[in-house]
Amino acid sequence: MRTANSLVRSIFGFSGSDIISLVRSAEIAYDLMFEQGRSRNSIMVTKDIYSVVVRSYREKSYSSVVWQIE
């Protein structure tokens, strides 16, 4: 299986922007759906994904993480 980093880079290319928050959100979504068995409809992006990414990077604010992911 490809890593989340290589998958995101294959979609968006090697840009100069910071994609680490997007990569982390893809890893979290994968974990929720395929390892924990949750359905897509039961996952709340702002609660289950964004908040976990923000806690992973304490030096970043919630709004900057959301901006980077979007």
Residue frames as a rotation matrix with the C-alpha (Angstrom) as fourth column:
MET 1
0.574 0.819 0.000 0.00
0.819 -0.574 0.000 0.00
0.000 0.000 -1.000 0.00
ARG 2
-0.127 -0.580 0.804 1.16
0.493 -0.741 -0.457 3.50
0.861 0.338 0.380 -0.75
THR 3
-0.589 -0.085 -0.803 1.80
0.775 -0.342 -0.532 5.86
-0.230 -0.936 0.268 2.09
ALA 4
0.507 0.830 -0.234 -0.57
0.751 -0.558 -0.354 8.78
-0.424 0.004 -0.906 2.53
ASN 5
0.133 -0.551 -0.824 2.28
-0.135 -0.833 0.536 11.18
-0.982 0.040 -0.185 1.71
SER 6
-0.855 -0.497 0.147 3.06
0.055 0.194 0.979 9.53
-0.515 0.846 -0.139 -1.62
LEU 7
-0.256 0.852 0.458 -0.65
0.956 0.294 -0.013 9.31
-0.146 0.434 -0.889 -2.48
VAL 8
0.603 0.479 -0.637 -1.28
0.449 -0.865 -0.225 13.00
-0.659 -0.151 -0.737 -1.81
ARG 9
-0.170 -0.763 -0.623 1.85
-0.300 -0.562 0.770 13.98
-0.939 0.318 -0.134 -3.70
SER 10
-0.804 -0.089 0.588 0.82
0.465 0.521 0.716 11.82
-0.370 0.849 -0.377 -6.67
ILE 11
0.210 0.952 0.224 -2.49
0.962 -0.160 -0.221 13.67
-0.175 0.262 -0.949 -6.82
PHE 12
0.900 0.218 -0.378 -1.25
0.236 -0.972 0.002 17.24
-0.366 -0.091 -0.926 -6.26
GLY 13
0.577 -0.767 0.282 2.35
0.349 -0.081 -0.934 16.92
0.739 0.637 0.221 -7.43
PHE 14
-0.052 -0.700 -0.713 5.39
0.999 -0.026 -0.046 18.27
0.014 -0.714 0.700 -5.65
SER 15
0.543 0.322 0.775 4.20
0.351 -0.926 0.139 21.73
0.763 0.197 -0.616 -4.76
GLY 16
-0.534 -0.793 0.294 5.93
0.134 -0.422 -0.897 24.19
0.835 -0.439 0.331 -2.52
SER 17
0.096 0.652 0.752 2.98
-0.736 -0.462 0.495 24.34
0.670 -0.601 0.436 -0.15
ASP 18
-0.794 -0.334 0.509 2.84
-0.608 0.479 -0.633 22.57
-0.032 -0.811 -0.583 3.18
ILE 19
-0.038 0.806 -0.591 0.74
-0.646 0.432 0.630 19.41
0.762 0.406 0.504 2.74
ILE 20
-0.876 -0.399 -0.272 1.56
-0.083 0.680 -0.729 17.67
0.476 -0.616 -0.628 6.01
SER 21
-0.645 0.710 0.282 -1.84
-0.527 -0.146 -0.838 18.55
-0.554 -0.689 0.468 7.52
LEU 22
0.238 0.709 -0.663 -3.61
-0.970 0.202 -0.133 17.14
0.040 0.675 0.737 4.47
VAL 23
-0.317 -0.446 -0.837 -1.51
-0.405 0.862 -0.306 13.97
0.858 0.242 -0.454 4.66
ARG 24
-0.989 -0.062 0.134 -2.29
-0.147 0.314 -0.938 13.57
0.017 -0.947 -0.319 8.37
SER 25
-0.249 0.967 0.046 -6.03
-0.802 -0.179 -0.569 14.05
-0.542 -0.179 0.821 7.73
ALA 26
0.194 0.262 -0.945 -5.92
-0.822 0.569 -0.011 11.34
0.536 0.779 0.326 5.05
GLU 27
-0.708 -0.518 -0.480 -4.24
-0.152 0.775 -0.614 8.98
0.690 -0.361 -0.627 7.53
ILE 28
-0.842 0.449 0.299 -6.87
-0.359 -0.052 -0.932 9.71
-0.403 -0.892 0.205 10.16
ALA 29
0.088 0.911 -0.403 -9.73
-0.973 -0.009 -0.232 9.19
-0.214 0.413 0.885 7.69
TYR 30
-0.120 -0.222 -0.968 -8.18
-0.553 0.825 -0.121 5.87
0.825 0.520 -0.221 6.63
ASP 31
-0.954 -0.290 -0.077 -7.88
-0.081 0.497 -0.864 4.77
0.289 -0.818 -0.498 10.25
LEU 32
-0.551 0.807 0.211 -11.47
-0.631 -0.238 -0.738 5.71
-0.546 -0.540 0.641 11.04
MET 33
0.281 0.752 -0.596 -12.96
-0.958 0.185 -0.218 3.95
-0.053 0.633 0.773 8.00
PHE 34
0.358 -0.171 -0.918 -10.79
-0.516 0.783 -0.348 0.91
0.778 0.598 0.192 7.46
GLU 35
-0.670 -0.641 -0.374 -9.27
-0.023 0.522 -0.853 0.09
0.742 -0.563 -0.364 10.81
GLN 36
-0.897 0.393 0.203 -12.08
-0.275 -0.137 -0.952 1.18
-0.347 -0.909 0.231 13.14
GLY 37
-0.763 0.575 0.294 -14.83
0.646 0.665 0.375 0.22
0.020 0.476 -0.879 10.68
ARG 38
-0.283 0.683 -0.674 -16.78
0.221 -0.637 -0.739 3.46
-0.933 -0.358 0.029 10.84
SER 39
0.215 0.442 0.871 -18.98
0.959 0.071 -0.273 4.47
-0.183 0.894 -0.409 7.91
ARG 40
-0.662 -0.463 0.589 -18.37
0.628 -0.772 0.098 7.68
0.409 0.434 0.802 5.98
ASN 41
0.095 0.819 0.567 -21.67
0.161 -0.574 0.803 9.06
0.982 0.015 -0.187 7.23
SER 42
0.791 0.219 -0.571 -20.68
0.562 0.108 0.820 8.62
0.242 -0.970 -0.038 10.87
ILE 43
-0.208 -0.945 -0.251 -17.44
0.972 -0.229 0.054 10.61
-0.109 -0.233 0.966 10.54
MET 44
0.906 0.402 -0.136 -17.68
0.399 -0.916 -0.046 14.30
-0.143 -0.013 -0.990 11.38
VAL 45
0.375 -0.826 0.420 -14.79
0.640 -0.097 -0.762 16.01
0.671 0.555 0.492 9.63
THR 46
0.209 -0.307 0.929 -14.48
-0.391 -0.897 -0.208 18.96
0.897 -0.319 -0.307 12.01
LYS 47
0.657 0.115 0.745 -14.73
-0.754 0.134 0.643 16.81
-0.026 -0.984 0.175 15.15
ASP 48
0.875 -0.203 0.439 -13.09
0.085 0.958 0.273 13.53
-0.476 -0.201 0.856 14.14
ILE 49
0.494 -0.713 0.499 -10.41
0.843 0.251 -0.475 14.71
0.213 0.655 0.725 11.71
TYR 50
0.357 -0.365 0.860 -9.59
0.087 -0.903 -0.420 18.42
0.930 0.224 -0.291 12.02
SER 51
0.779 -0.017 0.627 -9.41
-0.587 -0.375 0.718 18.42
0.223 -0.927 -0.302 15.82
VAL 52
0.828 -0.516 0.221 -7.05
0.358 0.788 0.500 15.40
-0.432 -0.335 0.837 15.83
VAL 53
0.351 -0.712 0.608 -4.76
0.783 -0.133 -0.608 17.07
0.514 0.689 0.511 13.28
VAL 54
0.496 -0.126 0.859 -4.68
-0.284 -0.959 0.024 20.28
0.820 -0.256 -0.512 15.34
ARG 55
0.893 -0.161 0.421 -3.71
-0.386 0.206 0.899 18.33
-0.232 -0.965 0.122 18.46
SER 56
0.694 -0.669 0.266 -0.91
0.711 0.695 -0.107 16.64
-0.114 0.263 0.958 16.47
TYR 57
-0.234 -0.737 0.634 0.62
0.752 -0.550 -0.363 20.02
0.616 0.392 0.684 15.64
ARG 58
0.252 0.396 -0.883 0.35
0.943 -0.306 0.132 22.08
-0.218 -0.865 -0.451 18.82
GLU 59
-0.579 -0.568 -0.585 2.18
0.452 -0.821 0.349 25.04
-0.678 -0.062 0.732 17.36
LYS 60
-0.906 0.306 0.292 -0.47
0.177 -0.354 0.918 25.56
0.384 0.884 0.267 14.67
SER 61
-0.660 0.748 0.067 -3.83
-0.549 -0.420 -0.723 27.18
-0.513 -0.514 0.688 15.21
TYR 62
-0.182 0.708 0.683 -7.10
0.354 0.695 -0.626 25.46
-0.917 0.128 -0.377 14.33
SER 63
0.725 0.539 -0.429 -7.81
-0.142 -0.493 -0.859 27.90
-0.674 0.683 -0.281 11.50
SER 64
0.017 -0.784 -0.620 -4.37
-0.951 -0.203 0.231 27.47
-0.307 0.586 -0.749 9.92
VAL 65
-0.757 -0.241 0.607 -4.71
-0.156 0.969 0.190 23.68
-0.634 0.049 -0.771 9.95
VAL 66
0.208 0.912 0.354 -8.18
0.394 0.253 -0.883 23.85
-0.895 0.324 -0.307 8.40
TRP 67
0.627 -0.026 -0.778 -6.86
-0.572 -0.693 -0.438 26.25
-0.528 0.720 -0.450 5.75
GLN 68
-0.436 -0.880 -0.187 -3.97
-0.820 0.304 0.484 23.93
-0.369 0.364 -0.855 4.91
ILE 69
-0.589 0.286 0.755 -6.25
0.220 0.957 -0.191 20.89
-0.777 0.054 -0.627 4.61
GLU 70
0.505 0.862 0.046 -8.80
0.329 -0.143 -0.933 22.69
-0.798 0.487 -0.356 2.45
